[in-house]
Amino acid sequence: MSVTILYAEDELFLGKIVKESLQSRGFTVHMESDGAKAVDIFKKVSPDVCVLDIMLPNKDGFEIAEEIRAIDTRVPILFLTAKTQTSDVVKGFTLGGNDYIRKPFSMEELIVRIENVLRKKEGKAISISADSIQIGKYNFYTNRQLLVNDKEEKKIIVP
């Protein structure tokens, strides 16, 4: 089975190198340099993983991630960016990113991180709402610190 990647990158030279490197390792890569078109590509190809630059023309990677998360809560999102401030990293994870890679980077590291998020994706889905987190067959109610499944409830006590 081929893994399909949505890759949003506006630096065309870098994008070509990354795309070709990933393709040489068996990945199918759909690259888009315009942020406004990335979500349309996502809808058309239903990728297994998204690799998003943040600084893109017309729509940034954070906005793309928000739109993708509204469509699909499970697809892994990796940010691959020159934005290295802690606030950017935190924002990326807060918006549903599964990983955050700072440029410059090595192709080997990118590939290992893609493979890692794909392995995690094969596990149970995690769903987050305003007051609970669903992890597989469990619901964790954050406000009440209560873990519930169909057989029992367990109060979580944090020291």
C-alpha positions as CSV (number, residue, x, y, z in Angstrom):
1,M,0.0,0.0,0.0
2,S,1.4,3.4,-1.0
3,V,1.2,6.2,1.6
4,T,-0.2,9.4,0.2
5,I,1.2,12.7,1.5
6,L,-0.2,16.3,1.1
7,Y,2.9,18.5,1.1
8,A,2.3,22.3,1.3
9,E,5.6,24.2,0.6
10,D,6.1,27.5,-1.2
11,E,9.9,27.2,-1.5
12,L,9.8,25.4,-4.9
13,F,13.4,24.3,-4.9
14,L,13.2,22.8,-1.4
15,G,9.7,21.4,-2.3
16,K,11.0,19.6,-5.4
17,I,13.9,18.0,-3.4
18,V,11.6,16.8,-0.6
19,K,9.0,15.6,-3.0
20,E,11.5,13.6,-5.1
21,S,13.2,12.2,-1.9
22,L,9.8,11.0,-0.5
23,Q,8.8,9.6,-3.9
24,S,12.1,7.7,-4.2
25,R,11.1,6.0,-0.9
26,G,7.7,4.9,-2.2
27,F,5.5,7.7,-1.0
28,T,2.9,9.3,-3.3
29,V,3.3,13.1,-2.9
30,H,0.8,15.8,-3.8
31,M,2.7,19.1,-3.5
32,E,0.9,22.5,-3.3
33,S,2.7,25.9,-3.0
34,D,-0.4,28.0,-2.5
35,G,-2.0,27.7,0.9
36,A,-5.4,28.6,-0.4
37,K,-5.4,25.5,-2.6
38,A,-4.0,23.0,-0.1
39,V,-7.4,22.1,1.5
40,D,-8.9,21.5,-1.9
41,I,-6.1,19.0,-2.6
42,F,-6.7,17.4,0.8
43,K,-10.4,16.9,-0.1
44,K,-9.5,15.4,-3.5
45,V,-6.8,13.0,-2.5
46,S,-7.6,12.1,1.1
47,P,-3.9,11.8,2.1
48,D,-2.6,9.5,4.8
49,V,-0.5,12.3,6.2
50,C,-0.1,16.1,5.8
51,V,3.2,17.9,5.8
52,L,2.6,21.7,6.1
53,D,4.9,24.7,5.9
54,I,3.5,27.5,8.0
55,M,4.5,30.5,5.9
56,L,2.6,30.0,2.7
57,P,1.0,32.6,0.4
58,N,-2.8,33.2,0.7
59,K,-3.4,30.9,3.7
60,D,-0.8,29.9,6.3
61,G,-0.2,26.3,7.5
62,F,-2.0,27.0,10.8
63,E,-5.2,27.9,8.9
64,I,-4.8,24.9,6.7
65,A,-4.4,22.6,9.8
66,E,-7.6,24.1,11.3
67,E,-9.6,23.4,8.2
68,I,-8.2,19.9,7.9
69,R,-9.0,19.1,11.5
70,A,-12.6,20.3,10.9
71,I,-12.8,17.6,8.1
72,D,-10.7,14.8,9.6
73,T,-9.5,14.5,13.2
74,R,-7.3,11.5,12.6
75,V,-5.1,12.4,9.7
76,P,-1.6,13.1,11.0
77,I,-0.3,16.7,10.5
78,L,3.4,17.5,10.6
79,F,4.5,21.1,10.5
80,L,7.8,21.6,8.6
81,T,8.8,25.2,9.0
82,A,11.4,27.9,9.6
83,K,9.2,29.3,12.4
84,T,11.1,28.2,15.5
85,Q,9.6,30.3,18.3
86,T,8.1,28.4,21.2
87,S,4.8,30.1,20.6
88,D,4.6,28.8,17.1
89,V,5.4,25.3,18.2
90,V,2.7,25.5,20.9
91,K,0.2,26.9,18.4
92,G,1.0,24.1,15.9
93,F,0.3,21.4,18.5
94,T,-2.8,23.3,19.9
95,L,-4.3,23.3,16.4
96,G,-4.0,19.6,16.2
97,G,-0.5,19.1,14.8
98,N,1.1,15.7,15.6
99,D,4.7,16.8,15.1
100,Y,6.7,20.0,14.5
101,I,9.9,19.9,12.6
102,R,12.1,23.0,12.4
103,K,14.1,23.9,9.2
104,P,16.8,23.2,8.4
105,F,16.1,19.4,8.8
106,S,17.4,16.1,7.4
107,M,15.3,14.0,5.1
108,E,16.0,10.9,7.2
109,E,14.5,12.7,10.2
110,L,11.4,13.8,8.2
111,I,10.9,10.2,6.9
112,V,11.2,8.7,10.4
113,R,8.7,11.2,11.8
114,I,6.3,10.5,9.0
115,E,6.5,6.8,9.6
116,N,6.1,7.4,13.4
117,V,2.9,9.4,13.0
118,L,1.5,6.8,10.6
119,R,2.2,4.0,13.2
120,K,0.4,6.1,15.8
121,K,-2.5,6.6,13.4
122,E,-3.1,2.9,13.2
123,G,-4.0,2.9,16.9
124,K,-7.3,4.1,18.4
125,A,-8.7,7.5,17.4
126,I,-8.4,10.4,19.8
127,S,-11.2,12.9,19.8
128,I,-11.2,16.1,21.8
129,S,-14.2,18.2,22.7
130,A,-14.6,21.2,25.1
131,D,-14.9,19.0,28.2
132,S,-13.7,15.6,27.3
133,I,-11.1,13.6,25.4
134,Q,-12.1,10.3,23.8
135,I,-9.3,7.8,23.6
136,G,-10.4,4.6,22.0
137,K,-13.2,3.2,24.2
138,Y,-12.6,5.6,27.0
139,N,-13.8,9.2,27.7
140,F,-11.8,11.4,30.0
141,Y,-13.8,14.3,31.3
142,T,-11.2,16.9,32.0
143,N,-13.2,19.2,34.3
144,R,-14.3,16.4,36.6
145,Q,-11.1,14.4,36.2
146,L,-13.2,11.3,35.5
147,L,-12.2,8.4,33.2
148,V,-15.2,6.4,31.9
149,N,-15.8,3.4,29.7
150,D,-18.9,1.3,29.2
151,K,-18.0,-0.8,32.3
152,E,-16.7,1.6,34.9
153,E,-15.9,5.1,36.1
154,K,-12.6,6.0,37.7
155,K,-11.9,9.3,39.4
156,I,-8.4,10.5,38.6
157,I,-6.5,12.0,41.5
158,V,-3.6,14.2,40.5
159,P,-1.2,15.1,43.4
